Amino acid sequence: MEKRPYLSIIIPCFNEEQVLPETHKRVIAALEGDWHKGAEVIYINDGSRDATLHLLKEFASQDSRIKVLNFSRNFGHQAAVSAGIHYCNGDLAIIIDADLQDPPELFKDMVAIHQEKGANVVFGVRRERKGETWFKKLTAKWFYRILNKLSDVNLNVDTGDFRLVDRKVINAFKGLGEKNKYIRGLIAWMGFKQEPIYYDRDPRHAGETKYPLRKMLQLASIAMFYFSKKPLKMAITLGIFSLIVGLLLTVYVLVVQFSGIITTPGWASTLITIIFFGGVQLVTIGVTGEYIGNILDEVKGRPQFIVDEEIGF
């Protein structure tokens, strides 16, 4: 290693009592050796209702490198990662989930890529997603590609939050004011030099996924409406298209009436017109409402998270 960095490992946790002992064991094992000059492991307890906090306190009592942030309630995965970034002291920080789908054994390789290529960000790219349903694989694949088409910045596909960031990125991230953060998108938006590291994603080691369909859709909504104005432009285009169709229908109705063609009262075109224009209005209002809702969340000025307890800091 050209220069041994001080590392911060950021691990968000929500109801992870089943997997935490193995996670902690592998993270500590991955930090063995003299390839860094020291490390801190920051666990963020995101309002867990099981024995997660108890386990984290045990880890902290046995190892001075372990630090714990305990939230006052569940604020969500992205808020937990944000807290870790705000509290970390490392020259480099590595974000990894507690479920062991992303291997801690890659820490050293990520630091090596950072040093060899001068990368500010080293992001994990999933070659294979083991243990996941075809539905999740398909939706994840298309989500990233559709989001890239809609987004104003180029977002890396087949990636999650598993990544290394250096102090430049950490400091820039602290200056971002959004309350609802899509972290992988924000880091891509920042620019800097970013390099991939490819790996096969393992099945969850134990427990259940903390990202059911509802939370996946919520994250997708934040990603889409925070990173692109194209849905608004599409709504405008749809509105113009509906206006043209409406004018053509009007011409058609006038031609039919003045030509003396007998029509049945309440004919189908009336119903079609109502359905078409009603649908366009609902879509446009819905898209606009999403943006207004995001604006409302931001202008409230509430913090993204509240820390109830700091352990080991």
PyMOL commands that set and color helices and strands:
alter all, ss='L'
color gray80, all
select helices_A, chain A and resi 20-30+52-62+77-87+104-117+134-150+167-174+183-190+213-227+230-258+268-300
alter helices_A, ss='H'
color red, helices_A
select strands_A, chain A and resi 6-13+38-45+66-71+92-95+121-129+159-166+194-201+307-311
alter strands_A, ss='S'
color yellow, strands_A
deselect
rebuild
show_as cartoon
